[in-house]
Amino acid sequence: MNYYELDFTYTSPIEASILNDVLAAELGEIGFESFTENEYGLLGYIPDTSYNEIILTDKLKNFPLENVDIHYTAKLIESKDWNEEWEKNYFKPIRIGNECIIRASFHKPEPGYAYNIIIDPKMAFGTGNHETTYLMINEMLKLDLEDKEILDMGCGTAVLAILACMKRAKRVIGIDIDEWAYNNALENIRLNNARKIEIALGGAEQIPNFGLFDIVFANINRNILLNDIQRYTQCMKPGALLFMSGFYTEDIPVIEAECIKNGLTLLSHAEKNNWAAVKTIKNDNIN
Ligand SMILES: C[S@@+](CC[C@H](N)C(=O)[O-])C[C@H]1O[C@@H](n2cnc3c(N)ncnc32)[C@H](O)[C@@H]1O
């Protein structure tokens, strides 16, 4: 598949890391699949079949932050090995605390970690490079998952599902709406020999096929979470936990309000570079 590489530069008083995050989130909504930061701004990659300049211009015109002037240049990259190039050049091993490392199969093994996860990302989100994956893994490392039934909504590379499996969960289901992510998740499950995991292609409508869970992880985005929290709650046992990420710290109140509406209580939250993760519990009196 051919890709367009868009080179975004901007002038703004806002901190570059925040601007890059917001820009990447906006571009993700119109089909951009991966990003790398450079010293001038952000490079974004989109399949040539999805690239539409009118939609892009419109998106930038309605950019949610004020006082930002964004420019870009676009070039077509014709290379069937482009994924491989991207992985080799940009995906570096990620270490989360002393316990967990995420690396690709082409990286050298590093001994000494309790959880050694191999991900060949093929651009499915979830290499640990992103703050939200990091925050979710950090939460997972604190939990006892032994014999627990786990749902990983928006599983991407299946990195969270694989960690759950390594932490001896009884049953792990991953669901993702994107076919590329679905295939990549299956590949990563094989690479990590995490056979307990079952992956389904689709959205929240798939959840009722898989019974009830002790813990649900959903790292997606603000709007999908707001829309689907009710369906997540329906598959949770009383007292089950729901961890969510994929939104900014300023979105926590609106996420919390939706949780309360659905019988969930916010227990805590964590932040990294303005990205947030929340831990919630299903109230005992809700079935
Ligand atoms: C932010 S990535 C998270 C990947 C991985 N779980 C992680 O923590 O790194 C979000 C994933 O959610 C998937 N997704 C988006 N909308 C969805 C929906 N409505 N239902 C299920 N998955 C969805 C995307 O395809 C993407 O793989």
PDBQT file of the ligand as one rigid body, heavy atoms in Angstrom, charges set to zero:
ROOT
HETATM    1  C1  LIG A 301      -5.702   4.100  21.354  1.00  0.00    +0.000 C 
HETATM    2  S1  LIG A 301      -5.707   2.554  20.526  1.00  0.00    +0.000 S 
HETATM    3  C2  LIG A 301      -5.367   1.477  21.902  1.00  0.00    +0.000 C 
HETATM    4  C3  LIG A 301      -4.618   0.202  21.570  1.00  0.00    +0.000 C 
HETATM    5  C4  LIG A 301      -4.158  -0.614  22.765  1.00  0.00    +0.000 C 
HETATM    6  N1  LIG A 301      -5.292  -1.138  23.527  1.00  0.00    +0.000 N 
HETATM    7  C5  LIG A 301      -3.267   0.213  23.677  1.00  0.00    +0.000 C 
HETATM    8  O1  LIG A 301      -3.642   0.426  24.833  1.00  0.00    +0.000 OA
HETATM    9  O2  LIG A 301      -2.203   0.616  23.236  1.00  0.00    +0.000 OA
HETATM   10  C6  LIG A 301      -7.420   2.414  20.245  1.00  0.00    +0.000 C 
HETATM   11  C7  LIG A 301      -7.870   1.219  19.454  1.00  0.00    +0.000 C 
HETATM   12  O3  LIG A 301      -9.282   1.214  19.499  1.00  0.00    +0.000 OA
HETATM   13  C8  LIG A 301      -9.799   0.789  18.248  1.00  0.00    +0.000 C 
HETATM   14  N2  LIG A 301     -11.174   1.302  18.169  1.00  0.00    +0.000 N 
HETATM   15  C9  LIG A 301     -11.591   2.517  17.740  1.00  0.00    +0.000 A 
HETATM   16  N3  LIG A 301     -12.929   2.603  17.867  1.00  0.00    +0.000 NA
HETATM   17  C10 LIG A 301     -13.371   1.442  18.394  1.00  0.00    +0.000 A 
HETATM   18  C11 LIG A 301     -14.653   0.928  18.773  1.00  0.00    +0.000 A 
HETATM   19  N4  LIG A 301     -15.748   1.635  18.646  1.00  0.00    +0.000 N 
HETATM   20  N5  LIG A 301     -14.708  -0.312  19.290  1.00  0.00    +0.000 NA
HETATM   21  C12 LIG A 301     -13.594  -1.073  19.407  1.00  0.00    +0.000 A 
HETATM   22  N6  LIG A 301     -12.366  -0.644  19.051  1.00  0.00    +0.000 NA
HETATM   23  C13 LIG A 301     -12.246   0.592  18.571  1.00  0.00    +0.000 A 
HETATM   24  C14 LIG A 301      -8.829   1.356  17.231  1.00  0.00    +0.000 C 
HETATM   25  O4  LIG A 301      -8.881   0.623  16.041  1.00  0.00    +0.000 OA
HETATM   26  C15 LIG A 301      -7.492   1.224  17.975  1.00  0.00    +0.000 C 
HETATM   27  O5  LIG A 301      -6.838   0.019  17.653  1.00  0.00    +0.000 OA
ENDROOT
TORSDOF 0
